[in-house]
Amino acid sequence: MVSSSAMARTYGDKPSTSSMEEDLEIEVSMRNASIIDHQYQSEQHKDHKVLNAFNPTDKTSYSDMIHIDVPDTRTLVERSDGVTKYTAYNIHINGWYHGSVRFSHLYEFAELIKQKFSQRYKGPEFPAKKLFKLDPKAIDERRQKIAKYFQAMVQHPEIARHYLIEKKLLGFQIDSFRATSQYVSLDIYLGNGEKTTIKCLVSDSTMEIMRILAEKLGFHNKDEFIYHFGLFMGKGRDPTVACYSVTPDNFNPLLTRFLRNFESPFVSLSTANQKYNENGHYNFLCIRKLIWDTRIEESILDDGVFVDMIYRQAVQDYKNGNLAPIKDDLEYKMKQCMQRNDKIMFLRNCHLLPTYSYEILSPCSCDYPKPGTPCEIKFGRRQVVLTTQDEFGNPKTSLFRATRIRVWRITQIMEKISFQFEYLMAKDTFEWITLDTDQAILMSLLLQSIGSEILYEHNNMTIEQQVMKEKQSKGNYVEKTSKLPRDPKKPIIVLKNAVEETDPLGVMEHYHNYNRMLTTISVSGT
């Protein structure tokens, strides 16, 4: 194994961007690389299964992470008579329960794909209808075939991210939820823990909620808001402490889920708190910034609404101790800025801190520098940071730069899920780094977001240019709906992108325009 000195840097170094010389080094190394994969040799692990792998050098790779599984079934009762029973298949997307869907509706979904994408879909056929009632063994065989069909379908990004498919998946979730009211209030917490409440429909998708929120917060450019911020589900960091309410005093969210456009935030939150709540440890919705380089952040500090949103999160991170260590003179300046309410100068002082702008995830186990090493992990500043302890118990920080990651994957051995990324440790040598974590899909989505930012920067595209190119290439459509009319106080949203991708601006389309970079930031799927 390559020694840690080949890669690790201390926090005293300011995170840097890739130079032309390093880009060329990466390009050459990728052609001549040897690969170390010391934990998951197939001959050692017969049960090892790759759930998803992401390699943007392949233009057929997904533009956003989506993993669908059908782990089991349940028996439901018809709403029409309250007596007749039927079997529903439990759909899980990106590791979370999505909905319970009857076979006839899944069959219609498969027929839609056959009708619209018959020339594109390559994979197993959807199980056929049966004229007789299935016994438990036949039901389970059908479940397995449905799961394989979904897993094959998501290998085709032009299908999985098409607006018709997203709309169908959203419909499955809404129908399964069986809401008692169409109009609801939704609480969303800003970066400092302040709550804002919006009026919406149960069936509003993540993108619709983001647009409603952008309007309420006063953003003139909703597309730019959606690009720079994400809607997450989070919870308190101490699982032993019940969290019934969120206030600025206790707001230090541990992100659990990055919400995508195939789901309703209201339903996802309600379902999560029904199924995954432990001892009053409730989930909540929060807005977090998706800006991974301070230069990008600096470029939008002329917009007061953006400044206020970013400032809220930065101050809360400071209060929670997430920016430590800070030199005394710099911390004094930051406190002075807070007293004067000088938001821009506070943020510029934060930009001097190499600890600024990270999302701190749950502690996990990694195989670096050796298997079974406990570590703390965070994503930000275009890198992955692992903090372990040396043989004397002293903390040791290792930084893995996103521009040196060639590919990543989500794997499973038995019941254990792992997140792995292939890293350029030294010249001509890549090594797989494995993290055993229950946040593998979240990690993949965060890394995808970092990759998107880097790719667009190297294409010299502004946010406006990116959004315009998206709309020109994919067009818009007016969504005709049979839903109840909206609350007159709620803004009307009628336009959305015809192909809603979580890499919303077509990162993969531009990837080959700068082969010099060869950063190979893996892209996952929403």
C-alpha positions as CSV (number, residue, x, y, z in Angstrom):
1,M,0.0,0.0,0.0
2,V,1.2,3.5,-0.7
3,S,2.2,5.4,2.5
4,S,-0.1,8.1,3.8
5,S,2.6,10.7,3.3
6,A,2.0,10.3,-0.4
7,M,-1.4,11.9,0.0
8,A,-2.2,13.4,3.3
9,R,-2.0,17.1,4.0
10,T,-2.5,19.1,7.2
11,Y,-5.1,21.7,7.7
12,G,-2.4,24.3,7.7
13,D,-2.4,24.1,4.0
14,K,-5.0,26.1,2.1
15,P,-7.0,23.8,-0.2
16,S,-5.8,24.3,-3.7
17,T,-7.3,23.7,-7.2
18,S,-5.6,21.4,-9.7
19,S,-2.9,23.0,-11.8
20,M,-2.2,22.2,-15.5
21,E,0.9,20.2,-14.4
22,E,-1.2,18.1,-12.0
23,D,-3.9,17.6,-14.6
24,L,-1.3,16.2,-17.0
25,E,0.1,14.0,-14.2
26,I,-3.4,12.6,-13.6
27,E,-4.0,12.0,-17.3
28,V,-0.8,10.0,-17.6
29,S,-1.4,8.1,-14.4
30,M,-4.8,7.0,-15.5
31,R,-3.3,5.4,-18.6
32,N,-0.5,3.7,-16.7
33,A,-2.1,3.0,-13.4
34,S,-1.9,0.0,-11.2
35,I,-4.8,-0.5,-8.9
36,I,-4.8,-1.7,-5.3
37,D,-8.1,-3.1,-4.1
38,H,-7.0,-4.8,-0.9
39,Q,-10.4,-5.5,0.8
40,Y,-12.8,-6.6,-1.9
41,Q,-11.0,-9.2,-4.0
42,S,-13.8,-11.3,-5.6
43,E,-12.1,-14.6,-4.7
44,Q,-12.2,-13.6,-1.0
45,H,-15.7,-12.4,-0.9
46,K,-18.2,-14.6,-2.8
47,D,-21.1,-12.5,-1.5
48,H,-19.6,-9.1,-2.6
49,K,-22.1,-7.2,-4.8
50,V,-21.6,-3.9,-6.5
51,L,-24.9,-2.0,-6.1
52,N,-23.9,1.1,-8.1
53,A,-20.7,2.2,-9.8
54,F,-20.1,5.6,-11.3
55,N,-17.5,6.5,-13.9
56,P,-18.0,9.7,-15.8
57,T,-15.4,8.8,-18.4
58,D,-18.2,6.6,-19.7
59,K,-20.9,8.9,-21.2
60,T,-23.5,6.3,-20.5
61,S,-22.9,6.7,-16.8
62,Y,-25.8,8.1,-14.8
63,S,-26.0,11.8,-14.3
64,D,-27.4,11.2,-10.8
65,M,-27.6,8.5,-8.3
66,I,-30.8,6.4,-8.1
67,H,-30.9,2.9,-6.6
68,I,-34.2,1.0,-6.5
69,D,-34.8,-2.1,-4.6
70,V,-37.9,-4.3,-3.8
71,P,-36.9,-6.0,-0.5
72,D,-40.3,-7.4,0.5
73,T,-44.1,-7.2,0.1
74,R,-47.1,-6.4,2.2
75,T,-50.8,-7.2,2.2
76,L,-53.1,-4.2,1.9
77,V,-56.9,-3.7,1.8
78,E,-58.8,-2.0,-1.1
79,R,-59.8,1.5,-0.3
80,S,-63.0,1.0,-2.2
81,D,-64.6,-1.6,0.0
82,G,-62.2,-1.9,3.0
83,V,-62.4,-5.7,2.7
84,T,-60.7,-7.1,-0.4
85,K,-57.0,-7.8,0.1
86,Y,-54.1,-7.5,-2.4
87,T,-50.3,-7.9,-2.4
88,A,-48.3,-4.7,-2.7
89,Y,-44.6,-4.5,-3.4
90,N,-42.5,-2.3,-1.1
91,I,-40.3,0.0,-3.2
92,H,-37.2,1.4,-1.7
93,I,-35.3,4.2,-3.5
94,N,-31.8,5.3,-2.5
95,G,-32.0,3.2,0.7
96,W,-35.3,4.6,2.0
97,Y,-38.9,3.3,1.8
98,H,-40.7,5.0,-1.0
99,G,-44.1,3.3,-1.3
100,S,-46.1,0.1,-1.5
101,V,-47.4,-0.5,-5.1
102,R,-49.7,-3.2,-6.4
103,F,-48.6,-5.3,-9.3
104,S,-51.0,-3.9,-11.9
105,H,-49.7,-0.4,-11.4
106,L,-46.1,-1.6,-11.7
107,Y,-47.1,-3.4,-14.9
108,E,-48.5,-0.2,-16.3
109,F,-45.2,1.5,-15.4
110,A,-43.3,-1.2,-17.4
111,E,-45.6,-0.8,-20.3
112,L,-45.0,2.9,-20.3
113,I,-41.3,2.3,-20.5
114,K,-41.8,-0.2,-23.3
115,Q,-43.9,2.3,-25.2
116,K,-41.6,5.3,-24.8
117,F,-38.2,3.7,-24.6
118,S,-38.3,0.4,-26.4
119,Q,-35.2,1.2,-28.4
120,R,-33.2,2.3,-25.4
121,Y,-34.0,-0.2,-22.6
122,K,-31.7,-3.2,-22.5
123,G,-32.4,-5.5,-19.6
124,P,-34.7,-8.2,-18.2
125,E,-38.4,-8.2,-19.1
126,F,-40.9,-7.2,-16.5
127,P,-42.8,-10.3,-15.2
128,A,-45.9,-11.2,-17.1
129,K,-49.4,-11.1,-15.7
130,K,-50.9,-14.3,-14.4
131,L,-54.5,-15.5,-14.6
132,F,-54.5,-17.3,-11.3
133,K,-53.7,-16.3,-7.8
134,L,-50.0,-16.6,-6.8
135,D,-48.8,-18.5,-3.8
136,P,-46.2,-17.0,-1.5
137,K,-43.3,-18.6,-3.3
138,A,-44.5,-17.3,-6.7
139,I,-45.1,-13.8,-5.2
140,D,-41.5,-13.8,-3.9
141,E,-40.2,-14.9,-7.4
142,R,-42.2,-12.1,-8.9
143,R,-40.7,-9.6,-6.4
144,Q,-37.2,-10.6,-7.3
145,K,-37.9,-10.2,-11.0
146,I,-39.4,-6.7,-10.4
147,A,-36.3,-5.7,-8.4
148,K,-34.0,-6.9,-11.2
149,Y,-36.1,-4.9,-13.7
150,F,-35.9,-1.7,-11.7
151,Q,-32.1,-2.2,-11.2
152,A,-31.6,-2.6,-14.9
153,M,-33.9,0.4,-15.7
154,V,-31.8,2.8,-13.6
155,Q,-28.7,1.9,-15.7
156,H,-30.3,4.0,-18.5
157,P,-30.1,7.6,-17.3
158,E,-32.2,8.8,-20.3
159,I,-35.0,6.7,-18.9
160,A,-34.5,6.9,-15.2
161,R,-34.3,10.7,-15.2
162,H,-37.0,11.3,-17.8
163,Y,-39.8,13.5,-16.4
164,L,-42.4,10.8,-17.1
165,I,-40.6,8.3,-15.0
166,E,-40.0,10.8,-12.2
167,K,-43.7,11.7,-12.3
168,K,-44.6,8.0,-12.1
169,L,-42.3,7.3,-9.1
170,L,-43.7,10.4,-7.4
171,G,-47.2,9.1,-8.0
172,F,-46.4,5.7,-6.5
173,Q,-45.3,7.5,-3.3
174,I,-48.3,9.8,-3.1
175,D,-50.8,7.0,-3.8
176,S,-49.2,4.8,-1.2
177,F,-49.2,7.5,1.5
178,R,-53.0,7.9,1.4
179,A,-53.1,11.5,2.6
180,T,-56.2,12.8,4.4
181,S,-55.7,16.3,3.1
182,Q,-54.3,17.8,-0.1
183,Y,-53.1,21.1,1.4
184,V,-50.4,21.0,4.0
185,S,-47.9,23.2,5.8
186,L,-44.2,22.3,5.6
187,D,-41.6,23.4,8.0
188,I,-38.1,23.9,6.6
189,Y,-35.1,25.0,8.7
190,L,-32.6,27.5,7.4
191,G,-28.8,27.3,8.0
192,N,-29.1,28.8,11.5
193,G,-32.0,26.7,12.7
194,E,-34.6,29.4,12.0
195,K,-37.9,27.8,10.8
196,T,-39.8,29.0,7.8
197,T,-43.1,27.5,6.9
198,I,-44.6,27.2,3.4
199,K,-48.0,26.2,2.1
200,C,-47.9,23.4,-0.4
201,L,-49.7,20.3,-1.8
202,V,-48.9,16.9,-0.5
203,S,-48.0,15.9,-4.0
204,D,-45.5,18.8,-4.6
205,S,-42.1,17.4,-5.7
206,T,-38.8,18.5,-4.3
207,M,-38.2,20.9,-7.2
208,E,-41.6,22.5,-6.7
209,I,-40.9,22.9,-3.0
210,M,-37.5,24.5,-3.7
211,R,-39.2,27.0,-6.1
212,I,-41.9,27.9,-3.6
213,L,-39.2,28.4,-0.9
214,A,-37.0,30.5,-3.2
215,E,-40.0,32.8,-3.8
216,K,-40.8,33.1,-0.1
217,L,-37.1,33.9,0.8
218,G,-37.0,36.6,-1.9
219,F,-34.7,35.0,-4.4
220,H,-35.1,36.7,-7.8
221,N,-33.2,33.9,-9.6
222,K,-34.8,30.7,-8.5
223,D,-32.6,28.5,-10.8
224,E,-29.5,29.9,-9.2
225,F,-31.0,29.2,-5.7
226,I,-31.8,25.6,-6.7
227,Y,-28.2,25.2,-8.1
228,H,-26.5,26.5,-5.0
229,F,-28.7,25.0,-2.3
230,G,-30.2,21.6,-1.6
231,L,-33.1,20.3,0.4
232,F,-32.0,17.7,3.0
233,M,-33.5,15.6,5.7
234,G,-31.6,15.7,8.9
235,K,-31.8,14.9,12.6
236,G,-29.9,15.6,15.8
237,R,-26.4,14.3,16.2
238,D,-27.0,12.5,19.5
239,P,-29.2,9.4,18.9
240,T,-29.7,9.0,22.6
241,V,-31.4,12.4,23.0
242,A,-35.0,12.8,21.9
243,C,-35.5,15.7,19.5
244,Y,-39.1,16.9,19.4
245,S,-38.3,20.5,18.4
246,V,-35.5,22.3,16.6
247,T,-34.3,25.7,17.7
248,P,-31.2,27.8,16.8
249,D,-29.8,26.8,20.2
250,N,-29.7,23.1,19.4
251,F,-29.4,23.2,15.6
252,N,-26.4,21.1,14.4
253,P,-28.0,18.8,11.8
254,L,-26.7,15.4,10.9
255,L,-27.8,15.0,7.3
256,T,-29.5,11.7,6.5
257,R,-31.0,12.2,3.1
258,F,-30.6,14.4,0.0
259,L,-34.1,14.8,-1.4
260,R,-34.6,14.4,-5.1
261,N,-37.3,15.3,-7.6
262,F,-39.0,11.8,-7.8
263,E,-40.3,12.3,-4.2
264,S,-42.6,14.6,-2.2
265,P,-40.7,16.2,0.7
266,F,-43.8,16.2,2.8
267,V,-44.4,12.5,2.3
268,S,-40.8,11.5,2.6
269,L,-40.5,13.3,5.9
270,S,-43.8,11.9,7.2
271,T,-42.9,8.4,6.2
272,A,-39.3,8.6,7.6
273,N,-40.7,9.7,11.0
274,Q,-43.2,6.9,11.0
275,K,-40.9,4.2,10.0
276,Y,-37.4,5.2,11.1
277,N,-38.1,7.2,14.3
278,E,-36.2,5.9,17.3
279,N,-36.9,7.1,20.8
280,G,-38.3,10.4,19.6
281,H,-35.3,11.1,17.4
282,Y,-37.2,12.8,14.6
283,N,-36.1,13.9,11.2
284,F,-36.7,17.4,9.9
285,L,-36.2,19.3,6.6
286,C,-33.3,21.8,6.2
287,I,-31.7,23.8,3.5
288,R,-27.9,23.4,3.1
289,K,-25.6,25.1,0.6
290,L,-24.0,23.2,-2.2
291,I,-21.1,25.5,-2.7
292,W,-17.8,23.6,-2.5
293,D,-15.2,26.3,-3.4
294,T,-14.9,29.7,-1.8
295,R,-14.2,31.3,-5.1
296,I,-17.7,30.3,-6.2
297,E,-19.1,31.7,-3.0
298,E,-17.2,34.9,-3.4
299,S,-18.8,35.4,-6.9
300,I,-22.3,35.6,-5.4
301,L,-21.6,37.9,-2.5
302,D,-23.1,40.9,-4.4
303,D,-26.5,39.4,-3.9
304,G,-27.9,40.3,-0.4
305,V,-30.3,37.3,-0.3
306,F,-27.6,34.8,-1.1
307,V,-25.3,36.5,1.5
308,D,-27.9,36.2,4.2
309,M,-28.6,32.5,3.5
310,I,-24.9,31.6,3.5
311,Y,-24.2,33.8,6.5
312,R,-26.8,32.0,8.6
313,Q,-25.2,28.6,8.0
314,A,-21.6,29.9,8.5
315,V,-22.5,31.6,11.9
316,Q,-24.2,28.4,13.1
317,D,-21.2,26.3,12.0
318,Y,-19.0,28.7,14.0
319,K,-21.2,28.5,17.1
320,N,-21.2,24.7,16.9
321,G,-17.4,24.6,16.8
322,N,-17.3,23.1,13.3
323,L,-14.8,25.7,12.1
324,A,-12.2,25.0,14.9
325,P,-9.3,25.5,15.2
326,I,-9.3,29.3,14.5
327,K,-6.3,31.5,15.2
328,D,-7.0,34.1,17.9
329,D,-6.6,37.2,15.7
330,L,-8.9,35.8,13.0
331,E,-11.5,34.7,15.6
332,Y,-11.4,38.3,17.1
333,K,-12.2,39.7,13.6
334,M,-15.0,37.3,13.1
335,K,-16.6,38.2,16.4
336,Q,-16.3,41.9,15.5
337,C,-18.0,41.2,12.2
338,M,-20.9,39.4,14.0
339,Q,-21.3,42.4,16.4
340,R,-21.5,44.8,13.5
341,N,-23.7,42.4,11.5
342,D,-21.1,42.7,8.7
343,K,-22.1,39.5,6.9
344,I,-19.8,39.8,3.8
345,M,-16.7,40.4,5.8
346,F,-17.5,37.6,8.2
347,L,-17.8,35.2,5.2
348,R,-14.6,36.5,3.7
349,N,-12.8,35.7,7.0
350,C,-14.4,32.3,7.0
351,H,-12.9,31.8,3.5
352,L,-9.4,32.0,5.1
353,L,-10.3,28.9,7.3
354,P,-9.4,25.5,5.7
355,T,-12.1,24.1,8.0
356,Y,-14.9,26.2,6.5
357,S,-17.7,24.8,4.3
358,Y,-17.9,21.1,5.2
359,E,-20.8,18.7,5.9
360,I,-19.8,16.5,8.9
361,L,-21.2,13.0,8.5
362,S,-21.6,10.1,11.0
363,P,-18.4,8.5,12.2
364,C,-17.7,5.2,10.4
365,S,-15.0,2.6,9.8
366,C,-12.5,2.7,6.9
367,D,-9.7,0.6,5.6
368,Y,-7.2,3.5,5.5
369,P,-4.5,3.3,6.5
370,K,-5.6,-0.3,7.6
371,P,-8.9,-2.2,7.6
372,G,-11.2,-1.6,10.5
373,T,-9.9,1.9,11.3
374,P,-12.5,4.1,13.1
375,C,-12.7,7.5,11.5
376,E,-14.6,10.8,11.4
377,I,-15.6,12.0,7.9
378,K,-16.7,15.2,6.3
379,F,-17.2,16.4,2.7
380,G,-16.4,19.9,1.5
381,R,-13.9,22.2,-0.1
382,R,-13.8,19.8,-3.0
383,Q,-12.4,17.0,-0.9
384,V,-13.1,14.2,1.4
385,V,-11.5,14.5,4.9
386,L,-10.9,11.5,7.1
387,T,-9.7,11.9,10.7
388,T,-8.2,8.8,12.4
389,Q,-5.9,8.2,15.3
390,D,-2.3,7.1,15.2
391,E,-0.8,4.5,17.4
392,F,-0.4,7.0,20.2
393,G,-4.1,8.2,20.1
394,N,-3.3,11.5,18.4
395,P,-5.7,12.7,15.6
396,K,-4.4,12.3,12.1
397,T,-6.2,14.1,9.2
398,S,-6.0,12.8,5.6
399,L,-7.4,14.8,2.7
400,F,-8.6,13.1,-0.5
401,R,-9.0,15.7,-3.3
402,A,-12.0,15.2,-5.5
403,T,-9.9,15.9,-8.6
404,R,-7.9,12.8,-7.9
405,I,-10.9,10.5,-7.5
406,R,-11.4,8.4,-10.7
407,V,-14.5,6.5,-9.9
408,W,-16.6,5.5,-6.9
409,R,-19.1,2.7,-6.1
410,I,-21.5,1.5,-3.5
411,T,-21.0,-2.2,-2.6
412,Q,-22.7,-4.7,-0.4
413,I,-21.3,-7.8,1.4
414,M,-24.0,-9.7,3.2
415,E,-25.9,-6.9,5.0
416,K,-23.0,-4.4,5.1
417,I,-23.1,-1.4,2.8
418,S,-19.9,0.3,1.9
419,F,-18.9,3.4,-0.1
420,Q,-15.7,3.1,-2.1
421,F,-13.7,5.5,-4.2
422,E,-10.6,4.9,-6.4
423,Y,-7.9,7.5,-5.5
424,L,-4.7,8.5,-7.2
425,M,-2.4,8.0,-4.2
426,A,0.9,8.4,-6.1
427,K,2.1,8.6,-9.7
428,D,0.6,5.7,-11.7
429,T,-1.0,4.1,-8.6
430,F,-4.7,4.1,-7.7
431,E,-6.0,2.7,-4.5
432,W,-9.6,1.8,-3.4
433,I,-10.6,3.5,-0.2
434,T,-13.5,1.8,1.6
435,L,-15.9,3.4,4.1
436,D,-18.3,1.1,6.0
437,T,-21.2,3.5,6.5
438,D,-25.0,3.8,6.5
439,Q,-24.6,7.0,4.5
440,A,-23.1,5.6,1.3
441,I,-25.8,7.0,-1.0
442,L,-25.7,10.4,0.7
443,M,-21.9,10.4,0.2
444,S,-22.3,9.6,-3.4
445,L,-24.8,12.5,-3.9
446,L,-22.5,14.9,-2.2
447,L,-19.5,13.9,-4.3
448,Q,-21.7,14.2,-7.4
449,S,-22.5,17.8,-6.4
450,I,-18.8,18.6,-5.9
451,G,-18.1,17.0,-9.3
452,S,-20.8,19.1,-11.0
453,E,-19.3,22.3,-9.6
454,I,-15.8,21.4,-10.9
455,L,-17.0,20.3,-14.3
456,Y,-18.9,23.5,-14.9
457,E,-16.1,25.7,-13.7
458,H,-13.7,24.1,-16.2
459,N,-16.2,24.7,-19.0
460,N,-16.3,28.4,-18.0
461,M,-20.1,28.4,-17.8
462,T,-22.1,30.7,-15.7
463,I,-25.2,29.5,-13.8
464,E,-27.4,31.4,-16.3
465,Q,-25.6,29.8,-19.2
466,Q,-26.0,26.4,-17.7
467,V,-29.7,26.8,-17.0
468,M,-30.3,28.3,-20.5
469,K,-28.5,25.4,-22.2
470,E,-30.6,22.9,-20.2
471,K,-33.8,24.6,-21.2
472,Q,-32.8,24.9,-24.9
473,S,-31.7,21.3,-25.2
474,K,-34.5,19.7,-23.2
475,G,-37.4,22.1,-23.6
476,N,-40.2,22.9,-21.2
477,Y,-43.6,21.5,-20.9
478,V,-46.7,22.7,-19.2
479,E,-47.8,20.1,-16.7
480,K,-51.5,19.3,-17.0
481,T,-52.8,17.9,-13.8
482,S,-56.0,16.7,-12.3
483,K,-54.9,17.7,-8.8
484,L,-57.1,20.0,-6.7
485,P,-56.7,23.7,-7.4
486,R,-54.0,25.4,-5.3
487,D,-54.5,27.6,-2.4
488,P,-54.8,31.1,-3.9
489,K,-52.1,32.4,-1.5
490,K,-49.7,29.8,-2.9
491,P,-47.6,30.7,-6.0
492,I,-48.6,28.8,-9.2
493,I,-45.8,26.7,-10.7
494,V,-46.7,25.5,-14.2
495,L,-43.3,25.1,-16.0
496,K,-40.6,22.6,-15.2
497,N,-37.9,21.0,-17.2
498,A,-38.9,18.2,-19.5
499,V,-36.1,16.0,-18.3
500,E,-35.5,16.7,-14.6
501,E,-32.0,15.4,-13.8
502,T,-30.4,15.7,-10.4
503,D,-27.3,16.6,-12.2
504,P,-29.8,19.2,-13.5
505,L,-27.6,20.9,-16.0
506,G,-26.1,18.1,-18.0
507,V,-22.7,17.6,-16.5
508,M,-22.0,14.4,-18.5
509,E,-22.7,16.1,-21.8
510,H,-19.8,18.5,-21.1
511,Y,-17.3,16.1,-19.5
512,H,-15.3,15.2,-22.6
513,N,-14.8,18.9,-23.4
514,Y,-11.9,19.0,-20.9
515,N,-10.2,15.7,-21.1
516,R,-7.1,17.4,-19.8
517,M,-8.7,17.5,-16.4
518,L,-9.6,13.8,-16.3
519,T,-10.7,14.5,-12.7
520,T,-13.1,11.6,-13.1
521,I,-15.5,12.8,-10.5
522,S,-18.0,10.0,-10.3
523,V,-21.5,11.0,-10.9
524,S,-24.4,9.3,-9.2
525,G,-28.1,9.4,-9.6
526,T,-31.4,11.1,-8.2
